[in-house]
């Protein structure tokens, strides 16, 4: 009777190595050796067992690079030449050893085996090993799964989009070759960090594998350890590696491969015999390397080695297989005594261990399968998918970050020998994501260049290069491959940016790095997952999502940045198919109901707002919003309620509780932050209202990471329900009809203009800008300072400017409507925002969208908007001397100004695009819904 299950998992992967320009390159032999010593022998064993009626189940992960190479006609032809040369060498070896019976027998073994393998490869499989693997999967003896596109080490890939592409390309290639989606995935190097499982779920992957401590260090502690799967929070199953079965095979001292009768890997004729004799089989005819012809057995730890005896090796493999089966029986019997289900022992190995490193591995594996099939051990071979089919109820845990390899975390792939790789990879990830958004519908040579850039990035991300550099095996080649792909990526992307595409160079890249011929660069776009849904502009609004927003200001009533935020967000959501209704204040001359940009705008009656005291007016506003919402909700069903800031707190909480609506709340700023503390009763009252809103919301949105930390600190809420989504900007809103601005500098001819726009309050730091201006004027007398905005600090600032002798050079423009703002931005040479406190700073984005250089304070959200020295400058808050220095740098260096502006413009079109922000907001709506249902 079956007491438990054993899942043998073989991970087959090699880095993508294909050099059409060099038929003798040594590293291509890695593939040829693996085909000869591992893949063909394993397939032959599997087919032999099928023929004999042996019941076995093995999980095999095939990496996309390996599939691509096995399917490549050039490499297939080169392999045939390679094995044919080895056959000739084996034939010569029989002659050379004709007087040494032991060595001649081994040479004859190689000669016979190589001829059989060549016949299988050429005649039975037509040169393509994917074909027999497809057949074995169809028979149900193999469960073939995938791994990441180029075996990218996911924890060290910075951008979620880039992680996602590694999974997406792998799944798409799998479907192309196997006609169905994979059930599971082998995470490269078994490396897991939280969030990876969510990407796997997106592509329908049911399970993955982690190292032992990835399970054992999870929270709560898994009650079955690694002997049953656990579910991550996303619902994807994780299987942990069994340390006992792993040790019995992997351990260098006590593992089976170290048995004295097995073949010695480290003694090859490629290093023992005359170079001229070996030349036809060596790379370039003169580079010594392994040929695969080895005549000695392990014998012992010293240099003395005895001749290899194939008969003794086979007897040992059979005995070791029986021992392994017995140990699994005892292990599973012990486990089943305390578990509430049949245990599963998961034993994952590199496929290349079997045959390459451990020559008898395929034979051992076949003996083990036949032994288990005898039915005498109470163990059944199974697969993860089959086990999940039997046991659907598994413990949910928060999995620990982990990997296999030395140290159990990232240190093999991130250490002083290889850490230089990642600054280049991370920069390339961001560039690729930005380019995918900047060129949404590219064609021709631009599209080819972007597709090739995507290939080069993927190839550079292979975990193999960092591993090889760390282990010191083929360091020069690994460095060359990493640098080469990054250099090609940079050449392609800089050519796009500068409008100089070299088609001849591109063709060379396409010929040499031809992996994933059907790749579409747009997979890197922030919007890609939406466009796949088949709707213009994306499909994020699926399921007819209906949102009810509450905001005290909405255009044309615009007091601050909140109105523009709600307006632009609601329109972007509507473009994605979301049904958005906004309840807001009345505006003289505006209808009570309007359909504006696809958004349903409902304005409460002015008759309900009669109070003259502000807080009383806020209470009336909330009551009027509830009354209007009641009317709407009686006719329509909404999915989510979205309240903006404390002024709608009472209405938001009332509607959420009484109408059973999940609540998302956006906190645009806090009273504490605005005033750098709570100093009076009105501030305390507002602070309390903010706290009530934040605590009652199912999800809280902040416009910057800075604000996330502030909200968590002030209100003591859990981090997992707070989300950072930036403000955005629509460049179209910054455009000005040319007749309004016939020529730049028409208003301030001969002068360079410094521009500030914002509310005139102390936290905006205009007083610091005036001090910086006074430092600059002696150096650059042809300057003008433009201050746009109104506020309680206005008179103070005007007096300050007069006292400093700056009145003639400073223009206080007062309130600027949208048209006036655009006009003055076009007149400016630099925009400066020296805030002392700033939750986000949307005006900085507007200046970037207006394509003028930007200098900001290194504080709050502004610090996150600008990358110092890349798309703008950041000065410490309250430091007029440093602020003046950076303003001068921009004004006197037109080339620098152009570079900063160009990069900032790219950021506006990508990171701060409203469609991307709307997508992220929809994700938060779903989180809020899930949180509400969990109450």
C-alpha positions in Angstrom: 0.0 0.0 0.0 1.2 3.5 -0.8 2.3 5.3 2.3 3.7 8.4 0.6 5.0 10.0 -2.6 8.4 10.7 -4.0 8.8 13.6 -6.5 12.1 13.5 -8.4 12.7 16.8 -10.0 15.4 17.4 -12.7 16.2 20.9 -13.6 17.7 21.1 -17.1 19.3 24.4 -17.9 22.4 25.8 -19.7 23.1 29.4 -20.5 22.3 30.5 -24.1 25.6 30.0 -26.0 25.4 30.3 -29.7 28.3 31.8 -31.8 27.6 31.6 -35.5 30.7 33.7 -36.1 33.0 31.1 -34.4 32.4 27.4 -35.1 35.2 26.4 -32.7 34.3 28.3 -29.6 34.9 26.1 -26.5 31.8 27.2 -24.5 29.4 25.7 -27.1 30.8 22.3 -26.0 28.9 22.7 -22.7 25.7 22.0 -24.7 27.3 19.2 -26.7 28.7 17.5 -23.6 25.3 17.7 -21.9 23.5 16.2 -24.9 26.0 13.3 -25.1 26.4 12.6 -21.4 23.1 13.7 -19.9 20.1 14.4 -22.1 20.3 11.6 -24.6 21.1 8.9 -21.9 18.2 10.1 -19.8 15.8 10.1 -22.7 17.0 6.7 -23.7 16.4 5.4 -20.1 12.9 6.9 -20.0 12.0 5.3 -23.4 13.4 2.0 -22.3 11.3 2.0 -19.1 8.2 3.0 -21.1 8.8 0.1 -23.4 9.1 -2.3 -20.5 5.9 -1.0 -18.8 7.7 0.6 -15.8 5.4 3.0 -14.0 7.4 6.1 -13.1 6.7 9.9 -12.9 9.5 12.5 -13.1 9.2 16.3 -13.2 11.6 17.9 -15.7 12.1 21.6 -15.9 13.4 22.8 -19.3 14.8 26.3 -19.4 13.9 28.5 -22.4 17.6 29.0 -23.4 18.1 25.2 -23.4 14.9 24.7 -25.5 16.1 27.4 -27.9 19.5 25.7 -28.3 18.1 22.2 -28.7 15.7 23.6 -31.4 18.4 25.5 -33.2 19.4 24.0 -36.6 22.9 25.5 -36.5 23.7 24.0 -33.1 22.1 20.7 -34.1 24.5 20.5 -37.1 27.4 21.5 -35.0 26.5 18.8 -32.5 26.5 16.1 -35.2 30.0 17.2 -36.2 31.1 17.1 -32.6 29.8 13.6 -31.9 31.2 12.3 -35.2 34.6 13.6 -34.2 34.3 11.9 -30.8 33.4 8.6 -32.5 36.5 8.9 -34.6 38.5 9.6 -31.5 37.0 6.6 -29.7 37.8 4.4 -32.8 41.4 5.7 -32.6 41.5 5.0 -28.9 40.5 1.3 -29.5 43.5 1.1 -31.8 45.8 2.9 -29.4 44.8 0.7 -26.5 44.6 -2.6 -28.4 47.3 -4.1 -26.1 45.7 -2.9 -22.9 42.5 -5.0 -22.4 41.1 -2.8 -19.6 41.4 0.5 -21.5 40.4 -1.1 -24.8 37.1 -2.3 -23.2 36.4 1.2 -22.0 37.3 2.7 -25.4 35.0 0.1 -27.1 32.2 1.1 -24.6 32.6 4.7 -25.7 32.7 3.8 -29.4 29.5 1.7 -29.1 27.7 4.2 -26.9 28.6 7.2 -29.0 27.4 5.5 -32.2 24.1 4.6 -30.5 23.6 8.1 -29.3 24.3 9.6 -32.7 21.8 7.3 -34.3 19.2 8.3 -31.7 19.9 11.9 -32.2 20.0 11.9 -36.0 17.7 9.1 -37.1 15.1 8.8 -34.3 14.8 12.4 -33.2 15.7 14.2 -36.4 18.3 16.2 -34.4 15.7 17.8 -32.1 15.5 16.4 -28.5 12.3 18.4 -27.8 10.4 15.8 -29.8 11.0 12.8 -27.6 10.4 15.0 -24.5 7.0 16.0 -25.9 6.2 12.4 -26.5 7.2 11.4 -23.0 5.0 14.2 -21.5 2.1 13.0 -23.6 2.5 9.5 -22.2 2.3 11.0 -18.6 5.7 9.8 -17.4 7.2 13.3 -17.6 5.7 16.5 -16.2 7.6 19.2 -18.0 7.7 22.6 -16.4 9.5 25.8 -17.2 11.9 28.2 -15.6 12.5 31.9 -16.2 13.2 33.2 -19.7 17.0 33.4 -19.4 17.3 32.0 -15.8 17.4 35.5 -14.4 18.0 35.7 -10.7 14.6 37.2 -9.6 15.5 38.7 -6.2 18.2 40.8 -7.8 16.1 42.1 -10.7 15.0 45.5 -9.5 11.9 46.3 -11.7 8.7 44.3 -11.3 8.2 44.7 -15.0 11.5 43.0 -15.7 10.8 40.2 -13.3 7.4 39.7 -14.9 9.0 39.5 -18.4 11.3 36.7 -17.2 8.2 34.7 -16.3 6.0 35.8 -19.2 8.5 34.9 -22.0 9.1 31.6 -20.4 5.4 30.7 -20.2 4.8 31.8 -23.8 7.8 29.8 -25.1 6.6 26.7 -23.2 3.1 27.0 -24.8 4.7 27.4 -28.2 6.6 24.1 -27.9 4.3 22.0 -25.7 0.9 23.3 -26.8 -0.4 23.9 -23.2 0.6 26.1 -20.3 3.0 24.8 -17.7 1.7 23.7 -14.3 4.8 24.8 -12.4 8.0 26.7 -12.6 11.6 26.2 -11.3 12.6 29.5 -9.9 16.2 30.1 -11.0 18.6 29.0 -8.3 15.4 28.3 -6.2 15.6 32.0 -5.3 12.5 33.4 -3.8 11.5 36.8 -2.4 8.0 37.9 -1.5 6.0 39.2 -4.5 7.4 36.7 -6.9 4.5 34.4 -6.2 2.1 37.1 -7.3 3.7 37.2 -10.7 3.5 33.4 -11.0 -0.2 33.5 -10.2 -0.7 36.1 -12.9 0.4 33.6 -15.5 -1.5 30.6 -14.1 1.5 28.8 -12.6 0.3 26.5 -9.8 3.6 25.7 -7.9 7.3 26.4 -7.6 10.2 25.0 -5.5 12.2 26.6 -2.7 15.2 25.5 -0.7 14.5 23.8 2.6 14.9 26.9 4.8 12.6 28.8 2.5 9.8 26.6 4.0 11.1 26.1 7.5 11.6 29.8 8.2 8.2 30.7 6.9 5.5 32.2 9.2 3.6 30.6 10.7 5.9 27.6 10.9 4.6 25.0 8.4 3.2 22.1 10.4 4.3 19.5 7.9 7.7 21.0 7.2 8.9 20.3 3.7 6.8 17.1 3.4 3.7 18.9 2.1 3.3 22.0 0.0 2.3 25.3 1.5 0.4 28.1 -0.2 1.7 31.6 -0.5 -0.7 34.4 0.2 -1.4 34.6 -3.5 -2.5 31.0 -3.6 0.5 29.5 -5.5 1.9 26.4 -3.9 5.6 26.1 -2.8 7.4 22.7 -2.4 10.5 22.5 -0.3 13.6 20.5 -1.0 14.0 17.4 1.2 17.5 17.7 2.8 17.9 13.9 3.5 17.5 12.7 -0.1 19.5 15.6 -1.4 22.4 14.9 0.9 22.5 11.2 -0.2 23.1 12.3 -3.8 24.7 15.7 -3.5 27.1 15.4 -0.6 30.7 15.4 -1.9 31.9 13.1 0.8 29.1 10.6 1.5 26.9 11.0 -1.6 26.5 8.1 -4.1 28.5 9.7 -6.9 31.6 9.5 -4.8 31.6 5.7 -4.8 35.0 4.3 -5.6 33.7 2.2 -8.5 32.1 5.1 -10.4 34.0 6.9 -13.2 36.5 9.6 -12.2 35.3 12.9 -13.7 38.5 14.8 -13.3 40.8 12.5 -15.3 40.2 13.0 -19.1 42.5 12.1 -22.1 42.1 15.7 -23.2 44.7 16.6 -20.6 46.7 13.4 -20.8 47.5 12.7 -24.4 49.6 14.4 -27.1 48.1 17.6 -28.4 48.6 16.8 -32.1 46.8 13.5 -31.6 43.8 15.2 -29.9 43.8 18.3 -32.2 40.8 17.3 -34.4 38.6 17.1 -31.2 39.8 20.3 -29.5 38.6 23.9 -29.8 40.8 25.6 -32.3 42.8 22.4 -32.5 45.0 23.5 -29.6 42.9 24.3 -26.5 43.0 21.4 -24.1 39.6 20.5 -22.6 37.5 17.5 -21.6 36.7 15.1 -24.4 34.4 12.9 -22.3 36.7 9.9 -22.8 37.9 9.0 -19.3 39.5 5.7 -18.3 39.7 5.7 -14.6 37.4 5.1 -11.6 37.4 7.2 -8.5 39.3 4.6 -6.5 40.0 6.9 -3.6 40.9 10.4 -2.5 44.5 10.4 -3.7 46.1 10.6 -7.1 46.3 6.9 -7.6 43.4 5.7 -9.9 42.5 2.3 -11.1 41.0 1.5 -14.6 37.3 2.0 -14.9 35.2 -1.2 -14.9 31.7 -0.6 -16.5 30.4 -3.8 -15.1 31.3 -2.9 -11.5 29.9 0.6 -12.0 26.6 -0.8 -13.1 26.4 -3.2 -10.2 27.2 -0.3 -7.8 24.5 1.9 -9.5 21.9 -0.9 -8.9 22.9 -1.4 -5.3 22.8 2.4 -4.6 19.4 2.7 -6.2 18.1 -0.1 -4.0 19.6 1.7 -1.0 18.0 5.0 -2.0 14.6 3.3 -2.4 14.9 1.7 1.0 15.8 4.9 2.7 12.8 6.6 1.1 10.6 3.8 2.4 11.9 4.3 5.9 11.6 8.0 5.7 8.1 8.1 4.4 7.0 5.4 6.9 8.3 7.6 9.7 6.6 10.7 8.3 3.2 9.1 7.7 3.1 8.2 11.4 2.5 11.8 12.4 1.1 13.6 9.3 -2.6 13.9 8.6 -1.9 13.1 4.9 0.5 11.1 2.8 3.8 12.9 2.7 5.6 13.9 -0.4 9.4 13.9 -0.5 10.7 16.3 -3.0 14.2 15.7 -4.4 15.3 18.3 -6.9 18.6 18.0 -8.8 20.4 19.6 -11.7 19.7 17.3 -14.6 23.3 17.7 -15.7 24.4 15.9 -12.6 23.1 12.7 -14.1 25.6 11.7 -16.8 27.9 14.6 -16.9 29.2 14.9 -13.4 28.0 11.5 -12.4 28.4 9.3 -15.4 26.3 6.5 -14.0 23.5 8.8 -12.9 21.1 7.9 -15.7 21.7 4.3 -15.0 21.2 4.8 -11.2 18.0 6.7 -11.9 16.6 3.9 -14.1 17.4 1.3 -11.5 15.7 3.4 -8.9 12.5 3.8 -10.9 12.4 0.1 -11.6 13.0 -0.7 -8.0 10.1 1.6 -6.8 7.8 0.1 -9.5 8.3 -3.3 -7.9 5.7 -2.2 -5.3 7.7 -3.5 -2.4 8.5 -0.2 -0.8 5.2 1.6 -0.1 6.4 4.6 -2.1 4.8 5.9 -5.3 6.6 8.3 -7.7 4.5 11.4 -8.3 4.6 15.0 -9.4 3.8 18.2 -7.6 0.7 18.8 -9.8 -0.6 15.4 -9.1 -0.1 15.9 -5.4 -1.9 19.2 -5.5 -4.8 17.4 -7.2 -5.0 15.0 -4.3 -4.6 17.6 -1.5 -6.1 20.9 -2.3 -6.3 22.1 1.3 -2.8 23.3 2.3 -1.5 25.7 4.9 -1.1 29.4 4.0 2.2 31.0 5.1 4.4 33.9 4.4 7.4 32.3 2.7 10.9 33.3 3.7 13.3 34.8 1.2 15.8 32.1 0.3 17.9 30.5 -2.4 20.0 27.4 -2.7 23.7 27.6 -3.1 26.4 28.6 -0.6 24.9 30.6 2.3 21.3 29.9 1.3 20.5 33.4 0.2 22.0 35.7 -2.5 25.7 35.7 -1.7 26.7 33.4 -4.6 25.1 35.8 -7.1 25.9 39.1 -5.2 29.4 39.4 -3.8 32.5 41.5 -4.3 33.5 39.5 -7.4 30.3 40.1 -9.4 28.4 43.0 -7.7 29.5 45.4 -10.5 27.0 43.6 -12.8 23.9 45.0 -11.1 24.2 48.7 -11.5 24.3 48.1 -15.3 21.4 45.6 -15.2 19.2 47.9 -13.1 19.8 50.9 -15.3 19.0 48.8 -18.4 15.8 47.5 -16.8 14.6 51.0 -16.2 15.6 52.1 -19.6 13.8 49.2 -21.2 10.6 49.9 -19.3 10.7 53.5 -20.2 11.3 52.8 -23.9 8.4 50.4 -24.1 6.2 53.2 -22.9 7.8 55.8 -25.0 7.3 53.8 -28.2 3.9 52.1 -27.7 3.4 51.2 -31.4 6.8 51.2 -33.0 7.4 49.7 -36.4 10.2 49.1 -38.8 13.8 49.4 -37.7 12.7 51.1 -34.4 10.6 48.1 -33.5 13.5 45.7 -34.5 15.9 47.7 -32.3 13.6 47.6 -29.3 13.0 43.9 -29.7 16.7 43.3 -29.9 17.3 45.5 -26.9 14.9 43.3 -25.0 16.8 40.2 -26.0 20.1 41.7 -25.0 18.8 42.7 -21.6 17.3 39.2 -21.0 20.6 37.5 -22.0 22.6 39.8 -19.7 20.3 38.9 -16.8 21.2 35.2 -16.9 22.2 34.0 -13.4 24.9 31.9 -15.0 27.3 34.8 -15.5 27.4 35.9 -11.9 27.7 32.3 -10.8 30.6 31.6 -13.1 32.4 34.8 -12.0 32.0 33.7 -8.4 33.1 30.2 -8.9 36.0 31.2 -11.1 35.5 28.6 -13.8 35.2 30.6 -17.0 35.4 34.1 -15.7 36.7 35.9 -18.8 33.9 34.4 -20.9 31.2 35.3 -18.3 32.5 38.9 -18.0 32.6 39.2 -21.8 29.0 37.9 -22.1 27.7 40.3 -19.5 29.5 43.3 -20.8 28.8 42.4 -24.4 25.0 42.2 -23.9 24.9 45.4 -21.9 27.1 47.2 -24.5 24.8 46.1 -27.2 21.8 47.2 -25.2 23.3 50.6 -24.7 24.3 50.9 -28.3 20.7 50.2 -29.4 19.0 52.4 -26.9 21.4 55.4 -27.2 20.9 55.1 -31.0 17.2 55.4 -30.5 17.5 58.4 -28.2 19.9 60.2 -30.6 18.0 59.2 -33.8 21.0 57.3 -35.3 20.1 53.6 -35.8 22.7 51.5 -37.5 20.8 48.8 -39.4 24.0 46.9 -40.3 25.0 46.7 -36.6 21.4 45.8 -35.7 21.4 42.9 -38.2 24.6 41.6 -36.7 23.1 41.6 -33.2 19.9 39.9 -34.5 22.0 37.2 -36.2 24.2 36.4 -33.2 21.7 36.9 -30.3 18.6 35.4 -32.0 16.9 33.9 -28.9 13.1 34.4 -28.7 12.5 35.3 -32.4 8.8 36.2 -31.7 9.6 38.6 -28.8 7.5 41.8 -28.5 9.4 44.6 -26.7 6.1 46.0 -25.4 6.0 43.2 -22.8 8.2 45.6 -20.8 5.5 48.3 -20.9 3.9 49.2 -17.6 0.6 48.8 -19.5 1.2 45.5 -21.2 -1.0 43.4 -19.0 -3.9 45.7 -19.9 -3.5 45.8 -23.6 -3.6 42.0 -23.7 -7.2 42.2 -22.6 -8.1 43.4 -26.0 -9.4 46.9 -25.2 -8.0 50.1 -26.6 -5.6 51.5 -24.0 -5.7 48.4 -21.9 -8.2 46.3 -20.1 -7.7 47.2 -16.5 -11.4 48.2 -16.2 -12.5 44.6 -16.7 -15.5 43.3 -14.7 -17.3 46.7 -15.2 -15.7 48.2 -12.1 -17.7 51.1 -10.7 -16.1 53.7 -8.5 -17.7 56.4 -6.4 -15.3 59.3 -5.6 -15.7 62.0 -3.0 -13.6 65.2 -3.4 -14.3 68.6 -2.0 -12.6 70.3 -5.0 -12.9 69.4 -8.7 -12.3 71.6 -11.8 -13.3 74.3 -12.4 -13.1 74.7 -8.6 -9.3 74.4 -8.1 -7.7 75.4 -4.8 -4.6 73.2 -4.8 -3.2 70.1 -6.5 -6.0 67.9 -5.2 -8.5 69.0 -7.8 -6.1 68.3 -10.7 -5.3 65.0 -9.2 -8.9 63.8 -8.9 -9.7 65.2 -12.4 -6.8 63.5 -14.1 -7.1 60.2 -12.2 -10.8 59.9 -12.8 -10.4 60.6 -16.5 -7.6 58.0 -16.8 -9.7 55.4 -15.0 -12.6 56.2 -17.4 -10.2 55.6 -20.4 -9.5 52.2 -19.0 -13.2 51.3 -18.9 -13.9 52.1 -15.3 -17.3 53.7 -14.6 -16.4 56.7 -12.4 -18.8 59.0 -10.5 -17.4 62.0 -8.6 -19.4 63.9 -5.9 -18.0 67.3 -5.3 -18.8 71.0 -4.4 -21.0 73.3 -6.4 -19.4 75.7 -8.8 -21.1 78.9 -10.0 -22.1 78.5 -13.6 -21.6 74.7 -13.7 -24.4 72.2 -14.0 -25.3 69.9 -11.0 -24.5 67.0 -13.3 -22.0 66.8 -16.1 -20.3 64.0 -18.1 -16.7 65.3 -18.4 -14.0 63.3 -20.1 -16.0 60.1 -19.5 -16.4 60.9 -15.8 -19.9 61.5 -14.2 -19.6 64.6 -12.1 -22.3 65.3 -9.5 -22.2 68.6 -7.6 -24.1 69.0 -4.4 -26.6 71.9 -4.1 -25.3 75.2 -2.9 -28.5 75.5 -0.9 -27.1 72.8 1.4 -23.9 74.8 2.1 -24.9 77.9 4.1 -22.4 77.9 7.0 -19.8 80.7 7.1 -17.5 79.0 9.6 -15.2 76.5 7.8 -15.6 73.4 9.9 -19.4 73.9 10.0 -19.3 74.2 6.2 -17.3 70.9 6.0 -20.0 69.2 8.1 -22.7 70.5 5.7 -20.7 69.3 2.7 -20.4 65.8 4.1 -24.1 65.6 4.8 -24.9 66.8 1.3 -22.5 64.2 -0.2 -24.3 61.5 1.8 -27.7 62.7 0.5 -26.5 62.7 -3.1 -24.8 59.3 -2.8 -27.9 57.8 -1.3 -29.7 58.9 -4.5 -27.0 57.4 -6.7 -26.8 54.2 -4.8 -30.5 53.6 -4.9 -30.2 53.4 -8.7 -26.7 51.9 -9.3 -24.4 49.4 -7.6 -20.8 50.5 -6.9 -17.8 48.4 -6.2 -15.6 50.8 -4.4 -15.7 54.1 -2.5 -12.7 56.4 -2.9 -12.4 59.4 -0.6 -9.8 62.2 -1.0 -8.4 63.8 2.2 -10.0 64.5 5.5 -12.7 67.0 4.2 -14.8 64.0 3.0 -14.1 61.8 6.0 -17.5 61.7 7.6 -19.3 61.0 4.3 -16.8 58.3 3.3 -17.0 56.5 6.6 -20.9 56.8 6.8 -21.3 55.4 3.2 -18.8 52.6 3.6 -20.4 51.4 6.8 -24.1 51.8 5.8 -23.8 50.8 2.1 -21.3 48.0 2.6 -18.8 49.5 0.3 -15.0 48.9 0.6 -13.2 52.2 1.2 -10.0 53.5 -0.4 -8.7 56.8 1.0 -6.1 59.0 -0.5 -4.2 61.2 1.9 -2.6 64.0 -0.1 -1.0 65.7 2.9 -1.4 65.7 6.7 -2.2 68.5 9.0 0.8 67.6 11.2 3.2 67.7 8.2 1.8 71.0 6.8 2.4 72.7 10.2 5.3 70.7 11.4 3.3 69.6 14.4 -0.1 70.1 15.9 -0.3 73.5 17.6 -4.0 74.4 18.2 -7.5 73.0 18.5 -8.5 73.3 14.9 -5.3 71.5 13.8 -6.0 68.8 16.4 -9.5 68.4 15.2 -8.3 68.0 11.6 -5.6 65.5 12.7 -8.3 63.4 14.4 -10.5 63.4 11.4 -7.5 62.2 9.3 -6.8 59.5 11.8 -10.4 58.3 11.7 -10.4 58.2 7.9 -7.1 56.3 7.7 -8.0 53.8 10.3 -11.4 53.0 8.8 -10.2 52.7 5.2 -9.6 49.3 3.7 -6.7 50.7 1.7 -4.8 54.0 2.0 -3.1 55.6 -0.9 -0.3 58.1 -0.5 1.4 60.0 -3.3 5.0 59.2 -2.2 7.0 56.8 -0.1 7.7 59.8 2.2 4.0 60.2 2.8 3.5 56.4 3.4 6.0 56.6 6.2 4.4 59.7 7.6 0.9 58.2 7.6 2.1 55.0 9.3 4.1 56.9 11.9 1.3 59.4 12.7 -1.7 57.1 12.7 -0.1 53.7 13.7 -1.7 51.7 10.9 -0.3 48.5 9.4 2.1 49.0 6.5 0.3 46.3 4.3 -2.7 48.5 3.8 -0.8 51.6 2.7 0.1 52.0 -0.9 2.4 54.5 -2.6 1.1 55.8 -6.0 2.6 59.0 -7.4 0.7 61.9 -8.8 0.8 62.2 -12.5 0.8 64.9 -15.2 -0.8 65.1 -18.6 1.7 66.9 -20.9 -1.3 67.9 -23.1 -2.5 70.2 -20.3 0.8 72.0 -20.5 0.6 72.8 -24.2 -0.1 76.3 -25.4 -1.5 77.4 -28.7 1.3 79.0 -30.6 -0.5 82.2 -31.2 -0.5 82.9 -27.5 3.3 82.6 -27.4 4.7 83.7 -30.7 8.2 83.8 -29.4 10.0 82.8 -26.2 11.0 85.7 -24.0 8.5 88.1 -25.4 7.6 89.1 -21.8 11.1 89.3 -20.4 13.4 89.9 -23.3 17.2 89.6 -22.6 16.6 88.1 -19.1 16.8 84.6 -17.7 13.7 83.8 -15.7 13.5 81.7 -12.5 10.0 80.4 -12.0 8.1 79.3 -8.8 4.5 78.3 -8.7 2.6 77.3 -5.5 0.7 78.4 -2.5 2.5 81.2 -0.7 2.8 79.6 2.7 6.0 79.1 4.8 6.4 75.4 4.0 6.8 76.1 0.3 10.1 77.8 1.0 9.8 80.9 -1.2 11.7 82.8 1.5 14.7 80.4 0.8 14.4 81.1 -2.9 14.6 84.9 -2.3 17.8 84.4 -0.3 19.2 82.3 -3.1 18.2 84.9 -5.6 20.1 87.6 -3.7 23.2 85.4 -3.9 22.8 84.9 -7.6 22.1 88.4 -8.8 25.7 89.8 -8.3 26.9 86.9 -10.5 24.1 87.0 -13.1 22.6 90.4 -13.1 20.2 89.6 -16.0 17.9 87.5 -13.9 14.2 87.7 -13.2 12.3 85.8 -10.4 8.7 85.0 -11.2 6.5 83.9 -8.2 3.1 82.5 -9.1 0.4 81.9 -6.5 -1.4 83.4 -3.6 -1.6 82.6 0.1 -1.3 84.0 3.6 2.4 84.4 3.3 2.2 86.8 0.2 2.6 90.1 2.0 5.5 88.8 4.1 7.3 87.7 1.0 6.8 90.9 -0.8 8.1 92.8 2.2 11.1 90.5 2.4 11.9 91.0 -1.3 11.7 94.8 -0.8 14.0 94.8 2.3 16.5 92.7 0.3 16.5 95.1 -2.6 14.9 92.5 -4.9 11.6 94.2 -5.8 12.6 95.3 -9.3 13.9 91.8 -10.1 11.0 89.9 -8.5 7.5 89.7 -10.0 4.7 88.4 -7.8 2.2 87.1 -10.4 -0.7 86.3 -8.1 -3.1 83.5 -8.9 -2.4 81.7 -12.2 -5.1 79.9 -14.1 -4.1 77.0 -16.3 -3.5 79.1 -19.3 -1.5 81.7 -17.4 0.6 79.0 -15.7 1.5 77.5 -19.1 2.4 80.9 -20.5 4.8 81.8 -17.7 6.4 78.3 -17.7 7.2 78.8 -21.3 8.9 82.0 -20.4 11.0 80.4 -17.7 14.6 79.1 -18.0 14.4 77.1 -14.8 11.7 76.1 -12.3 12.6 76.0 -8.6 10.6 74.5 -5.8 12.4 74.9 -2.5 9.8 73.4 -0.2 10.5 72.7 3.5 7.6 70.2 3.5 6.1 68.6 0.4 4.0 65.4 0.3 4.5 65.2 -3.5 5.0 68.4 -5.5 2.9 68.1 -8.6 4.1 71.5 -9.8 7.6 70.0 -10.3 6.1 67.4 -12.6 4.2 70.2 -14.5 7.5 72.0 -15.0 9.2 68.8 -16.2 6.3 68.3 -18.6 6.7 71.9 -19.8 10.3 70.9 -20.7 12.2 73.3 -18.5 14.9 72.2 -16.0 13.8 71.7 -12.4 15.5 72.2 -9.1 13.8 71.1 -5.9 14.4 70.6 -2.2 15.6 67.2 -1.2 12.6 66.6 1.0 9.3 64.6 1.0 7.8 63.6 -2.3 10.0 66.1 -4.3 13.0 64.0 -3.4 11.4 61.0 -5.1 10.3 62.9 -8.2 13.8 64.2 -9.2 16.9 62.0 -9.6 19.8 64.3 -8.7 22.0 65.1 -11.5 20.0 63.0 -14.0 16.7 64.8 -14.6 17.1 67.7 -12.2 18.9 68.9 -9.1 18.1 68.5 -5.4 19.3 71.0 -2.7 19.0 70.4 1.1 15.9 72.2 2.4 16.6 75.6 3.9 20.1 76.0 2.2 19.9 79.1 -0.1 23.6 78.8 -0.9 23.4 75.3 -2.4 20.1 76.2 -4.1 21.8 79.2 -5.7 24.7 77.0 -6.8 22.5 74.6 -8.7 20.4 77.3 -10.3 23.6 78.9 -11.6 24.8 75.5 -13.0 21.6 75.1 -15.0 21.5 78.7 -16.3 25.1 78.9 -17.5 25.3 75.4 -19.0 22.8 75.1 -21.8 24.0 71.6 -22.7 23.4 70.4 -19.2 20.0 72.1 -19.2 19.0 70.2 -22.3 20.1 66.9 -21.0 18.3 67.3 -17.7 15.2 68.4 -19.6 15.3 65.5 -22.0 15.6 62.9 -19.3 12.8 64.6 -17.2 10.5 64.5 -20.2 11.1 60.8 -20.6 10.2 60.3 -17.0 7.0 62.3 -17.4 6.0 60.1 -20.3 6.6 56.9 -18.4 6.8 56.9 -14.6 4.2 59.7 -14.2 1.9 58.7 -17.0 -1.7 58.8 -15.7 -2.6 55.5 -17.4 0.1 53.7 -15.3 -1.2 55.5 -12.2 -4.8 54.4 -13.0 -3.6 50.8 -13.4 -2.0 50.9 -10.0 -5.0 52.5 -8.4 -7.3 49.7 -9.8 -5.0 47.2 -8.2 -5.4 49.0 -4.9 -9.2 49.0 -5.4 -9.0 45.2 -5.6 -6.9 45.1 -2.5 -9.4 47.2 -0.7 -12.2 44.9 -1.8 -10.3 41.9 -0.6 -9.6 43.6 2.8 -13.3 44.6 3.1 -14.4 41.0 2.5 -11.9 39.9 5.1 -13.5 42.0 7.8 
